[in-house]
Amino acid sequence: MAFDMKALKVLVDKDFEDDGLYAVTLWVDLEPPRYISISRDVFEEPDVIYIEAQDQIYGKKTINLRYSISDLVLRLYFTQDADERFHWNNRQDVSISIDKENWDEMLPTLNNIFDR
């Protein structure tokens, strides 16, 4: 599968302290965005996903973000009926190639973020 960028580093917050916050940050080889961070707080705003890329000023809360996985490529996309787009490419989707070793660590947290 073709991809837009490659993850250089992956940071996962696994909710170690039972605070209800799940987050994945991907540092990528494309600038902008340089990084993409997605998170969800299951206690404060359980139906909302927060996504930030490049800078905090571009961060937004959404209910329209989805994901799919194919051949170690993570695709983040906004639903077709949403007006939202990624600010650096003006598209509704982005795909990121991720190394196999990062998948095993990232996948459970990613599932918790999108399990609404």
N, C-alpha and C positions, 0 to 999 in steps of 0.2 A: 504494500500500500504506500502511496506517495505521502509525504508529510511536508509541512511548512518549516519546521524547526526541530532541533534535537535538544533534549534535556541534558544539560551539563552536570547538574546537581539537583537532587531531590531532598526536600526536608519535609518530614511527616510529623504532625502533632497527633498522637494517638489517644488523647484524652486520658492520660495517666492518672490525673488527680480527680477524675470523675466530675470535671467542670462542665461537661457537655459540649465542649468546643472541639471540633475536628477540622484540621487544616492540612492542605498539601500545597507546598510552594515548589515551583519548578523554575530553576534558572536555566535559560535557554541561549542558544547560539545566535539569536537574531535580536538586533536592537534598532528600533523598538520591537518588542516590548522588554527585553532583557530578563524579565521574570513574569510569571503568572502564578497568582496565589488564589486558591479557592477554599472556602470554609463555610461551616454551618454551626450555629449554636443551637443544639437540640432543646435547650431549656428556654432561652430568651426569645428566639425567633425560629421555631422549628420548620416553618414552611419556606424560609428564605435562605438563599445561598448568596454569599458575598464573594465577588470576584474582583481582583485588583491586578493590574498589569502596568508595568513601567513606572508608575508613581501612584501614590495614594490619591492624588486628585482625580485619577481615572477609575477609582474604585466605585462599585455600585452593588446594590442589593437587587436581587432578581428572583422571580419564581419561574423564569423561563429558560434556565440553563439546563442542558442535558449533556450526557456523555455516551460515547461508545468506544469499544476497544476492538482492534483488529491487527494482528501481526505485530504486536508490541508498539502500536501507534494509538495514542489517546486522542480522540476527537472530542473537543468541547464545542457545543453549538447551542444557539438560541433557537427556540421553537419558531416555526415558519410564520406563525401569526404575531410574533413579537416584533416590535420596532427596534429592538436593541441590536447593536453591532459592536464589534471590537474596534476600538478607536484607531489603531495603527493600520488596519487593512480595510476598514469599512465593510467587512464581511460578517456574516452571522456564524461562521465556523472557523476553527483553527485546529491543526493537527500537529501533534508533538511525538516524535520518536523517543522511546524510553528504553534504556538498557534492561535486560532481563532481571538482573539483581535488584534493581529498584522497584520492579513490578511487585515482587513478593512482599516487600515492606509497605508499598503504597496502596495496593488494592483494597485491603480491609478498610482503611481510612477513607478512601475514595467512595467505597460503597456506603459508608456511614454518612458521608456528605450528601449523597444523592438519594438516600433512602428516606423519602419524606412521605 
